[in-house]
């Protein structure tokens, strides 16, 4: 393959990548760090854990519901502008979260933080794709994957450490100095990628927000209370808004989401593959800590060390996989990575009550290797299959697949587990022998379900049209 000359537009591409990675690492850290400090927040404000759970949930719901809109906004206003606005808002909202006087104000400020984080998380793929030549796109996306894996790896440890020494408020306040550095750096190096002077599809954006927010809220509530009357109404609102969204997008002159993008086989099936792989990933990420805690009786610090083997493996493999995909294409690597994840989950389904740390470590690391092989080529396939004017939309769709996949993966894991074990089982510190048997049976079947999901992703990864270069 002949190397393309690097023009002036790409000259500072690695500085751009570094600045985006600094911003990108804050989202995963903030998402994973709060789960660790929920008991502390609950005790501090004197509220039930069911109330405190809205602190991470509203953040995830808000981000996921707006990624499509923000991606399109980047196409119109420019990716740099949307990214900087998001990062600035994230810094301000982090300060407000850290100073919250009550749990209800904290939940409100977390929603505001989610509004800003969605802007920050929706356009990095577009910025990177526009800043690198096609021959280095996979490599750059692979290096960027390190920031997400690193954020997931250090988040729980960092949350516990900061809370122990400084208090839970500093978990949010620490974002301020890091964010300011990232904001100044990004403002300096990210090129002015001009958008298109188009109208913003407000009606379509509103319908998409209501549909996605209601759907994710239904999924979250369904896991705990099943198909109740209230949950049925939430689902009905989601479906109704979804139908309205597609009707609007098919008729409006300048739609928020150009449905014709999904006529591209490579784009559609790569997005489906991403959704399925993230579902399988969160089957594992959600259930394994409970297995380590209530079956193997690991302490939180030991549990954290074992779980870190997964993101560390992703960090080690993703850059090489991305670079290799620039030379050999994305299809085979994405298929191989998803299949490796499926194999890992099959091995996970064989774990017993007498498993050792090594038994769990190598299985998690194998899943990390598979994820590292899969993610960078698959992301490159998505971003390389759309025209430049729609990079922001493609980036937003890919981010939405990731977030929706997380929620659906947790729900799938819970649904399969609860088919064999009572729903209260995850709230217990230890189980009697009969409960342990039921838990392990449900756990094993949940891992198999995850293996099937990413196994399908390995097949859909093979469905590609001619891989286009931007």
N, C-alpha and C positions, 0 to 999 in steps of 0.2 A: 504494500500500500504506500502510495506516495504521500509524504508529509506536506500539508498545506502551509504556506508561509503565514507567520503570525503577523497580522496587521495591527495598526495602532489601537484599534478597538479592543483587541485582546491582550494588549501589552501588559496590563496590570491585573491579569486574570487571577493570579494566585493571591494577590492582596484582596481582591474582591471575594474570593473563596474563603479566605481567613476571616474576613469581617462578617460574612454571612454565617459561618460556622459558630462564631462567638454568639451571635444572636440566636442561632438554631439550638444551641445547647441549653439555653435558658428555659425554653418551652418544656422539653422532657424532664429537666430537673424539677421545674415547678409542678409538673403533673405528678411525678413520683414522690416528691419530697413531702407533699401535704398529707398523703395517706399515712405516713409514718407518725406525724404529729397530731393526727385526729384525736386520739385519746387525751392528749395533753390539752388541746383546744376545748374538748368537751368538758373536762374537769375545770378548766380555768373559768369558763363562762357558766358552769353549772347546768348544762343542758344534756339531753339524751343524745346518744350516738346517732340516732335516726335524724336528729336536727343537724348535728355536726357534719353528717355525710353530704349535706347540700353544698358544703364548702368545695370539695373536689368535683361534685357532680355538675353544679351550675357552670363551672369553668369549662368542663368537657362539652356540655351541651351547647353552650354559647359558641365556642370555637367551631365545633363540627357543623353547626347550622349556618355559619356565615362564610365558610371557606370558598364556596362556589362564587358567591357575590364578590368577595375580595379579590379572587383571581381575575374575574372579569374587570373589576375596577382597576387592577394593575394594567390590563390591556388598554384601558381608556386613558388613565391619568399618568401612567408610567410606573414601572415596578419599583424604582428607587423611592419615589414619593410615598407609595403605599407602605413599603417596608419601613421607612424612617418614621412615618406617622405611627405605625403599629408599635415600633420599639419605644418611641417617646411616650406613647400612651401606656405601654406596659410598665415603664419605669414609674410613672405617676401613680398608676393603680397599685403597684407593689407597695409604694409608700403609704397609700391609703389603707391597704390591707393590714400592714404592720401597725397602724395607729388606730385600728377599729375599736370603738368603745363597747360594742355588743356583738354577739354572734350574728344578729340579723344584718348589721352594717357590714360585717365581714363577708357575708354571703353576697350582699349587693355589690361590694367592691370587687369580689371575685368574678362576678358577672361582667363588671367593667373591665377587669383584667383580661377576661376571655375575649371581649370585644376587640381589645388591642392585640392580644396574642394571635387571634385569627388573621389579622392583617400581616403580622410578622411572619406567620407560618405558611401563608398562602402563596407567596411569590418566590421563595428561595430557589426552587427548581428552575423557574423562569429566568431569574437573574443569572444563575450559573450557566444555563444553556445558552443564553444570549452572550455571555462573557467569554465562553470557550469555543474554539473551533470544533467542528463535528468529530475530528479525529481524536480529541481529548475529552469528549463529553462524558463517556462512561467512567473514565479515570477520575474526573472532577466530582461526579455524583457519588462515586465510591468513597472518595476522601471525605465528602460531606457527611456520608453515613456514619463516620466516626463520631461526629458531634452528637447525633441522636443516641447512639449506643453508649457513649460516654456519659451523657446526661442521665440515661436510665440506670447506668451502673453506679454513679456517685450520688444520685439523688437520695436514696434511702439512708446511706451512711452519713451524708452531709446533713440531712434533716435531723437525725438523731444527735449528731455531734453539736450542731449549732443550738438545738433546743436544750441540750444538757448544760452547755457552758454559758449561753447568752439568753436563752428564753425563746419561745416559739415566734415572737414578733420579728426577730432577726432573720428568720427563715425567709420572710418577705422583704425585709429591709436590705438584705445582702444583694438583692437584685439591682438596687439603685446605683452603687459604684460600678458594678460590672456592666450594667446597661448603658451608663453614660459613656464608658470607654467604647463600647460597641457602637453607640450612636455616633460619636465623633469620628471613629474609624470608618464606619460605613458611609457617612456623609462625605468623607474625603475621597474614598477610592471607588465606590460604586458608580459606574458611568451613568449619565443621564439618558436612560433608555426611553425615548419619547413614546407616548401612547398615541392612540388614534382619537381624533376629535369626534366621538360618538355620544349619543344620549345614553344615560343610565336607565336600564329597564327596572324601574322601581317596583312595578306590579309583579314582575317575574321574581325579583329578589325577595319581596315580601312573601310571596307564595312558597318559594323554596325554603325560606327561613321557617315559616310555620310548619311546613310539611316535615322537614328534617328534625326540627326541635321536638315536635309532637311524637314523631316516630321513635326518636332516641329516648324520650321521656317514657313512652309506652314500654319500650324494651327494658328500661331500668326498673319500672314499677312492676312489670309482669313477672320478673324474676322473684319478687318478694310476695306478691299478692295474687298472681294468676290473672285470669281474664275476668276481672270484676266489672261492675257496671261503669264505674268511673274510668277504668282503663279502656273499656270499650269505646267510650266517648272520645278519649284521647286518640285512639287508633283511627276512629272515624274522621276526626278532624285532620289527621295526617294524610289519610287517603284522599279526602276531599280537596285539601290544599295541593296535594301532588297532582291530581287530575287537572286542577285549575292551572298549575304551573306549566304542565305540558301543553295545555290549550293556548296559554298566553305565548309560550315560546315558539309555537308553530305558526302563530299569526303575526306577531310583532315584527316590525321591520328591522330593528336592531336588538335581538334577544340577548339576555344575560348569558344563556348557555346555548351555543349554536349546536342544535341536535344533529346537524350533518356531520359533526366530528365523529359521531359513533358509527358512521358508515365506513370509517377506516377500520379495517379488521385488526390491524396491529394495535391501534389505540384502544379499541374496545376490549379485546381479549387480554391485553397487558393490564388494564385497569381491573378487570375481573380477577386476574391472577393475583394482583396486589390485595384486593379485598379478601380473597380466600386465604392467602398466606397469613395476613394479619389476624384473621379469625383464628386460625390454628395456633398462631403465636400466643394469643391471649387466652386460649384454652390452657396452654402450658403455664404462662406467666401468672394467671389467676389461681390455679389449683395447686401448683407445686409448693408454694410457701405453706399452705395449709397441711399438705402431706408431711413436709419437713417438721412442722410445729406440733401437730397433734398425733402423728403416728410415730415419727422418729424422735420427737421431743427435743428438737434443736432449740437453742437459745437464739434470740434475735440477731446477735452478732455473727454466730455461726451460720444461721440461715442466710444472712446477707452475703457472706463470703461465698457460699455454695451457689447462690443465684447469680452472682457476678460473673460466673464462668460463661454464661450465655452472651451478655453484651461484649465481654472481652474477646470472645471468639469472633463475633461480628466485626469488631474493630480491627482484628488482625487480618481478616479475609477480604472484607468489602473493597478496599482500595485496589487490591490485586485483581479481583474479579471484574471491577469496573474497567480497569486498564486493559485487561484481556478482552473484554467485550468490544472495545474499540477496534480490535484486530480480527476477531473471529465471529463477531455478531452477537446478538443478544439471545437468540432463541434457545440454543443448546444449553448455555450456561443457566438461564432462568429455569429451564426444565430440570436440569441436574440439581440446582439448589433447592427447588421446591420438593423434589423427590427425596433429597437428603433429609429435609425437615420431616417428611412423612416417615422415613425409616427411623429417625430419632424418636418420634412419638410412638411408634410401634415398640421400640425398646423401652420407652417410658411406661408403657402399659404393662410391662412385665415386672415392675418394681413391687417389692413386698414389704412387710413390716420389719424385716430383718436386713434391709438394704444398708450398705455402708455409704459414707460420703463419696467415695470414689465411684460407686455405682451410679449415683445421681450426677456427679460432676461431669463424667465423660458423656453422658446422655445429653445433658444441657449444652455442653460444649459442641457436640455434634449438631444439635439444632442451631446453634450460633453459626457454625460453619456453613450449614445449608442456607441460613438467612443471609449471611454475607455473600454467598455465591449468587443468590437469587435477586436481592434487592437492587443492587447497582445496575445490572443489565436490564432488569425489568423497568426501572425508572428511566433508563436511557431509551428503551423502546417506546415508552409513552411520550417522552419529551421530543424524541426524534421523529415522531410520526405526524406532527401537527405543523401547520404553517406558522411562521414567526408572529404574525399579528394575534395569534391565539395561545401563545406560550403561557400567559397568566391564567387563562381558563384551564388549560391542561394541568398546570401546577396546582390550581385549586381543586380540580377533580381528583388528582392523585392524593393530595392531602386529605380530602374527604373520604376516599377509599380507606386510607389508613385509620382515621378516627372512627368511622362507622364500623370498620373491621374489628377494632378494639372492643367496642361495645357489644357487637354481635358475638364475638368470641367469648366474652365473659358470660353472656346470656346462654350461649350454647353449652358451655362448661357446666353452668349451674343447672340447666334443664336436664342434662344427661345424668349428672350426679344425683339430683333430687328424685330422679326416677327410681333410684335404688336405695337412697338414704334419706332420712327426714331432713327438712330444710333447716332445722335449728342446729344441725351437726357442726357447721362451720363456726358457730359461736362458742363451742366448748373448748376448754383448754386441753382436755384429755378425754378419751373414749373408753367405754367398757368394751370387752372383747367382741360382743355381738355387733355393736355400733362400728367398731374398727373394721370388721369383715364387710359390712355394708358399704362403708366409706371406700375401702380399697376396691370393691367390685365396681362401684360407680365411677371412681377415679380412673380405673383401667379402661372402662368403656368410653369415658370422656376423652381420654388420650387417643383411643381408636377413632372417635369421631373427628378429632383434630387432624389425625393422620389422613383420613378420607378427604377432608377439606383441602389440605395442601397437596394431596395426591391429585385431586382434580385440577389444582393450580398448575401442577407440572404438565398436565395435558393441555390446558388452555394456553400455557406458555409456548407451546409448539405451533399454535395457530397464529401465523403471521402472514401478512401480505409482503410485498417487497419492502424491505426496511429502507425508509427514506432518510436522507441526510439533509439537514436544514442548511 
